[in-house]
Amino acid sequence: MGSSKNGMVRVPRLRCPFPAAMNPHADGVHRETVEWAEGFGLLASGESRRMVRDTQIGRLAGRFHPCAGREELRLISDWCAWMFLRDDLADDPAYFRHPERLAALDAAFLDILSGRISGEEHGPFGRALRDLRERLLPKVPGPLWLRRFLRSVEEHFESTLWEATNRARGVTPDLATYVRMRPITGGMHVDTDFIEVTSGIYLPPEVHRERVVSSLTEASNNVVCWANDIISLAKERSRGDVHNLVLVLCESRRLPLGEAVAEAVRMYEAEVRRFVRLEKELPSFGPAVDDNLRRYVWVLKTRMRGNLEWTYESARYRVGAASP
């Protein structure tokens, strides 16, 4: 870990030992997602239009869900676009300076997603979310999945409200709280739920709750989130956002920026090793479940590697050095 002559802390390029995979429909789906967002009026500004176009959301969906059919991948891609745009709303001063406005907006979004209201009165975001719900419902594995999914979305909304409240109060979260909250703010639980829709992999609730399986999922979520935080450090520092593992380490442990980057990389690599170790400890649940569990683990692996590949190629993150 070194510093360049102009005092910039250099962020190392991360590595991931798992296989990369890409859905063959990704590029076509990305174009359709841009058209979908434009059609619903979600891209009202040049900035939002560039974000959806340059972020390569279809390729993100394709790397996270390499086995999805075209229709399912398109649903995931459109969902990601909607969520990115909604999360960018949460970063808008009109909302993060007034968290109660964000809470009211998210309550309406949950009502739309639950089918309690139509969404028509909530403009482009409401109408687009209703469209996503209507396309999702025929693919839902069952009522238990839908309840879990709605709760995951609700938790994500609550977590970004937590971030907005921190910004409004000028609070940097402590390390333990941040580590617990980061996979939720990153939407990892929502995406994990989507694996059943896109890959047809059903695991009974008791399997998801089993210690090794739940720890394996947790490790994979952390790998994705720590990678994003390390790579997006320069961008988040430039806009004054403290919700980044490196910056939380700086504050919590009173570390210089370069040492905090090194510690974040160490944490990332430790989670990769934990995943490898836990995979070897998976118990057997019988032939049928074991086959689905093997497929589930493979998707988690491709998601970790795919996130890294997408993050480096995406314009959503500015990759480079960060000023100490």
N, C-alpha and C positions, 0 to 999 in steps of 0.2 A: 504494500500500500504506500504510494508515494505522492508527493505534491509537485506540481509543475512550478516553473520559475515565477509565474505570476501569482503564486499563492493559492492556486486552485487545488482542492482535494480531488484526486482522481478516483473515480468509482470503477472497480474492476469488472470485467465481463464475467458474468456468472456461467456456470456449467451445470448440466443436468444429465445424469447417466441413463435416463429412460428413453424409450423409443419415441420418435416423432411420427405423427400421422396427420394426414390432411383429408378432409372429406372432398370427394371429387366435384361436388356441387358448389363449393364455397364461393368461387369467383362470380358465378352467375347469380347466386343467392345474394351476394353483396350488392350487386347492381339493383336487384329487385327491392332490397331493403331501403336503399337510398330513394327509389321511386315511391315506396310505400310511405316513408317518412314525409316526403314532399307532398304526396297526395293527401295526407291528413293535416297538412299545415304545421307540422312540427318544426320545420326548418325555416323559421321566420326571419332569421338573421344570417348574414354571410358567415359568421363564426360557427353557428350551429350546422350550417350546410357543409362547411369545411370539416367540422369535427366528424360528422357521420361518414362523409366521403373518404377522408384521409385516415380515419381510425381503422379502416378495413375490418368492419364488424363481421362481415360474412366470413372472413378468414379466421377471426377469433372463434366464431361458432363452429367453423369447420375443424379447427384444431382441438376444441374442447369436446366435440361430438363427432368424431370421424366416421362413425358407423350409421349416423342418422340418414333416413331417406330425405329426398329433396324437400318434401312438404314439411317434415319435422324440422329440418335444418332452417328452412325459411322462417318458421315460427320462432325458433330460438334466436335467430339473427334479428328479427324484428323486435323481439322482446329485449334483447341486449341494447338495441338502438334506443328503445323507449326508456330503459333504465338508465343508460348513460345520459340521455337528455334530462331525465328527471333528476339525476344526481347532480348534474350541472346547475339545475334550478336551485338545489339546496346550497350550492356554492355562491349563488347570487346574493349580493348584500341585502336585497329586499327581503330575503328569507333568513339568511344566517344572522342578520342583525335583529330579526323579529321571529324567533323560533316558533312562536305560537301560530304564525301564518303557515309555516311549513307543516305543523301538526294538523291544522285544519285541512290543508290540501291533501295530505296523505290519508286522513280519515275518509275523505271523499273517494280517493283512489281505491281504498280497500272496499268501500261500499260498491263501487263499480265492479271490481274483480270478484266480489262475492255475489253479484247479481241483485243487490238490494236497490240500486238505482241505475238508470240507463247510461249516464255519463254525458248525455247531450248537453247539459247545462254547464259542463266543465271544459268546454272548448276543445281544441285539438288533442290535448293530452287525454281528456276523458273519452273522446270518440275513438282514439287509437287504442286505448286500453280496452274498451268494450270489444273492439274488433279482435284483439288478442284473446280475450276471454272466450269469445264465440268460436274461435279456431282451436283453442286449447281443449274445451270441454269434451269434444268427441274422442280425444286421445287420452283422457284421464284414466289411469288404471283402475280407479275406484274411489269411493268417498273418503276412505282413510288417507289416500294420497292427497286428495284435494284439500283436506283439512290441514295436513302437514305442510303443503305448499303455501297455503294462505297464511299460516303461522310464520313460515320462513320469510315471506314477503313483509309481513307486519314487523317482524324483528329487524329486517333490513331497514325499513322506514324508521323505526324507533332508534336504530343505531345512528342513522344520518341526522336525526333530530338531536341526538346526544352530541354529535360533532358540531352541529350548528349552535347548540347551547354553549359548548366550550368556546367556540369562536366569539360569540357575543360577550362572554364573560372574561375572555383573555386567559383561559385555563389550558394548560398542557396536562394531559392525563398521565397518571403514574404508569409505570411499565407493566405491572400485573394487569391493570384494567385494560390497557391498550392491547396487550397480547390476547386477552379474552374477547375483546370487542372487534378486533381487526377482521377476522374472517366473516363476521356478520356485516360489517360496513362494506366489505368487498363482495357481498352477495354470494358467497361460496355455498351456503346452505341451500339457497334457491337453485343454484346450478346443479348441486348434487341431487336435488329432487328431480330435476329435468332428465337425469340419466335414465330413469325408468321410462320416460316418454320417448326419448330419442333412440335408446338402445334395447328396449324391451327387457331390461334386466330387473327382475323383481327379487328383492330380498325381504323376508319377513321382518317385522319391527324388532323382534327379539334378536335377529342377526345383526341389524344395524346397531342395537344397543350393546351387543357383546363387547367386552373390554378391548380385545385386540382389534376388532373391526372398527369400533368407534375411534380408537387411538390412531389407526391407520388413516382413516378419513381426516382426522384432526391434523395429522402430520402433513398430509397432502395439501390441505387448505393453507397451512402455515407456509409451506414451500412457495405456493402461488403468491401469497400476500407479502412475504418478506422479499421475494424477488421484485414484485411491483414497487415496494417501498424503496428498495435500494436503487432501482433503475430510475424512478421518478423523483429522486431527491432534489435535483436541480430545479425541476419545475415547481415542486411544492415549496421549496425555500423562496423561490422568486415571487410567489404570491402570498407568502406569510402563513402558510398552512402548517400547523404543528402536528397534524395527524400523519405521522410518518415514523416508522420504527427507529430510523437513525436519529431523528430529532428528539424523540422521546428518550432514547438512550443518552443523548447529550444532556438533557435536562435531569433525568432521574439519577444518573450516575456521575454527573458533572464531568463528562468526557469531552475532550476536544473533538472537533468534527471528524478528523481522520481516524481517531481511535474508535469513534462511534460507528463509522462505516465498517471498519474491520470487525467490530463485534457483531454488527448486523449480518455480515457475510458469514461469520462463524455460526450464528444462530440458523441461518439458511442452510448451511452445510450440515449442521447437526440434525435438522429435521429431515433432510434427504437420507442421512444414515439411519435415523430412527425408522423411517418408512421401510427401508431395506430390511432392517432387523425384524420389524413387526410382520412383514410379509412371510417370513420364515416361521413365525409363531402362530399363524392362523390355524384355528381348530377346524375339525371336520363337522359338517352339519348334515351329512348324507349326500349321495351322488348328485341329486338334482340341484340342491342349494349350492353345493361346492362348485358346480359348473358355472352357475350365475355369479358366484363370488369371485372366481378366477376372472371372469369377464369384467366385473366391476373393478377389480384391482387394476386390470389392464387399462381401463378408461381413466382411472385416477393417474396412472403413470403417463399416459399420453397427454392428459390435461396439464400436468406439471411441466412437461417438456414443451407442450404446445403453447402454454402461457408465456414461457420464456422466449420462444421463437416469435410469437406475435408481438410481445412487448418491445422487442428490439426492432421489429419492422414497422410498428405502428406509430403514427404521428400523435397519438394521444399522450405519449410520454416523450419528454425531451431528454435524450440520452447524452451524457457527457460529464463534465466536471462540476463541482459545487464549491462556491467560495466559503472558506472557513470563517 
